[in-house]
Amino acid sequence: MITESSGIPDTETFILNTDSPILTRSLSATEASSIKNLIFDFGGVICNIDVKRTEKRFKELGLQEFDTEYSVVERNTIFGKLEEGAITPQEFRHSIRKFFSRPLSDQQIDDAWNELLLDIPEPRIRLLESLRHNYRIFLLSNSNEIHYQKFRQDLRDKYGYSGFEELFEKAWFSYALKLKKPGRAIFDFVLKDRDLNPSETLFIDDTLQHVEGARSAGMNACLLDLKAGHNILDLFVAKQ
């Protein structure tokens, strides 16, 4: 069993674990054996996040309405619009300032917004590196340009990757596509963009609506329940 404390040996390659209870809830052993493409979510699946940290920081700066303004689902909030590329980072900052009685710099706003981004554990990076030997791997994230710049810098500083497409065959971000999970359009787009057979593709996400969106496009999809302690390492096993 792979754990984040034990790490990933450099000499081993990994494949889907058809005995994983998390995986078997979503697809059979036969279906798992036919998977050639893996599409990963980012926040919560690869990168640890904690929205409460951003909530706390914004409240310290004077924003008391964070709970109603922020939603990872609602598209009509300024946060949702930023993720969908409907507004620019500068327009986002301008909108945020309206909630405060004192002036805030761009850096103060960005720092508070980035507080929710925690770490990218090394075993997850090593797992992804190993999986490239047996699968085509991709990233599909609802994200925004401010967060993108932060976690791209973290990836470079800690692991030496200058961009996500050095680690994945392709990385798609909602703000750049102007499409957002769980809408079917974004899943149809990525399948067409890389000529992927949906029956040979497994999408892994920690949000049920996103998993259901992937299934609506014909993909196999697996839900990671973070509250139950699920981890992407639970889905894979060393190749014998």
Steps between C-alpha positions, in 0.01 A plus 500: 500500500627845406491767769623857512728411791660202325558683174529368143808288410674627187534147363129413501224587257136513597166401353138524607426282800198291402463394865466858626156544665495860379557394140268200500208725595543669163612232252556128469837329477439445129422868449805601704726279291388682185592846631771670295445865598490656848365852556564648844341790679752727673371661821430236763624215280860602428535822698370520855265795554318662791239761406460592867847659493396744229171564679690580820746729323232697316303539822812631674522759225136596557293286259214352703296373202752243381266206573233631263735638236726197463375176349682237298167422331320830441605671179353843571736595785818696431698189593303287257539757226875508556522121472305504176715774349202735482697770684872576514708491819499880506122512467479244780717714728295810417180313588647366825598849613133604502446278805765677709493832681877544467728486196671170418794442270497243222751298703280496810206372298708239317664380821161457670356321196804270481477404868280202411782340299705273725760248382547254215630189682804343337354144486222629275752653260706179497183298438413716200852462365467123530154483344633659181664167418162324473242770428446829327447742789320834498392777737159670494446769762244764584749771582587863442802694384601623847507148645661365183797733532544402866488122467704508179772683694472246783534214251810660352663584832442163666516252211679679217214489248474825308138425407228242541546366149841370599320270744174437309442442131255791520369722777171687462385781728146636504599868491696446177231287333215721623323175581445354842426168667246350545363617162515230237657740248837499674515120501399479135771754424784307666395171338505663157817701567708186558289253301422296810261206504271570798463128582880480535519814715475532878432838660590542868351786704396578858168666407195286422352747250824493300505119500141497376590754229780274375266202492249699295771527233550122503814490712568268789528710814611444859409711801761560768320574826753715682287509816525121512879524466523393136826569317605441138770266631217263604409445135831356384727205565852405396509314169607138547 
